[in-house]
Structures are given as C-alpha cells and as structure tokens.
C-alpha cells in the first residue's frame, strides 16, 4: 500500500496570555491508503489536535502534513471529518443536512436528492428524511452526520471519538455500520478513541499516543475480519493485544 497521509516533525503550540502550551511535539506518522488506523490515547494526549492538523483546519507550528505527497495547506474536499460534537444544522431536516456538502459544491438539486436518499438508506435512516435533529435520538444524529460526511465522497475519513457519547448497544451498531461502509467504499480511515476494545474491533493498525503525541506503540492488528466483540473477548490473540495496549497506556500515564 502507498502512504496517503504523512506527518513529519509535526509540532503544535497554542498561546494564551503569553504562555505557550505544546499539544504535539515532533510527531511523525504515515497512514497507508485504504487502511483503518485507530489512534488510541488518554484525554489530553493530542489526539484531537492531530485530527485537526490532518484535516487542514489548523496549521502546524513546525513540521508539515502531506496528503497524496503534496503539502496540506488547508481543508481538502477529499478528506471528511466527523467530530465528537453534533454539527448538524438544526434548521435542516436529515435530507437537507445530508445534501449540504453537495449543495456547497453546486451539484444540481435532483442529483443532490438522489445521492442523499441513497446514503440515508445505507445508514438506516429511511423514513426520517424530514425529521429535524431535535427529533432524532443521539444514535440517529450520529448516523445522519456520517451520511453527510460521506455525501462529499471523501477518500479519507477522520473520526474523533464519534460514538463515545452513545450507550453500548448503539455504539456497537454504529461500529458495525462503519465497518460495513468502509469495506464497501475502501476509504482510508483514521479513527480516534480512548477505548482499547473499540480500537481492536475496528482497526487493522493501532497507534497508542502518550503525552504531547508521543507514539508509545504502533501495532498491526491481524485479527480476522469480520470481527465480533463477543467472540474477540475470548480470543487469545485479542487478549494478548489488549494487554499490550493497556500496558502502553499505563506507561504513558506515568
């Protein structure tokens, strides 16, 4: 596989009241095309800062991000970003929220409706096209947000703990949905999480971050797909990986 995203010597500092806070320092990572990379770490280790840099939403203080072997100097339509917070437009129903990226690109209305309808069907929201975000459950809003991100047909998906606020059952359903969509579309996924089991269930590679983006562990996940959470828990290979990742997280907390 070919490196699609690459960071080199990436450092990000935030200044407030003449005091600089370092969120990432000298961070280097390559993401292979078509891979599903889970970035695992505790709160405050720089995971969200990293995604904002990979999305081109903020500029590095030092170093660079390259996408398809060219410097990333701002947002790119080939990179979709699903944040932790709900960013659906409250005055638009599901259909018009999903259409929004296409509307911004000037896609004709008939084509927008066709693409959005197909995505709404794929994420299991058929019948809710005209419901407003306030009329949807948390899981349904996440599904709508996922469909809206996919509407722009991005080649790369950046996801910042997208299911963290959901109950266990909804989280499991959306994890399975995401894996199905990834298998069908072949996108490159960078998925941030603080949950070891989620990282191993989803990723074919797990990168464990410590303070200020220190890479504590970079491990391939060779567990066979499709993966079932219930079956994984008793798989010796899963248990060994879980133990290794947990130890890396503990080491990073010292």
ABEGO torsion letter per residue (X at the ends): XBBABBBBGBBBBBBBGGBBBBABBGBBBBBBBGBBBBBBBBBGAGAAAAAAAAAGABBBABEBBBBGGBBBAEBBAABBBBBABBABBAABBAAAAAAAAAAAAGBBAAAAAAAAAAAAAAAGABGAAABBAAABBAAAAAAAAAAAAAAAGBABBBBBGAAAABBAAAAAAAAAAAAAAAAAAGBBBBBBBABAAAAAAABABBBBBBBGGBBABBBBBABBOBBBAAAAAABAAAAAAAAAAAAAAAAAAX
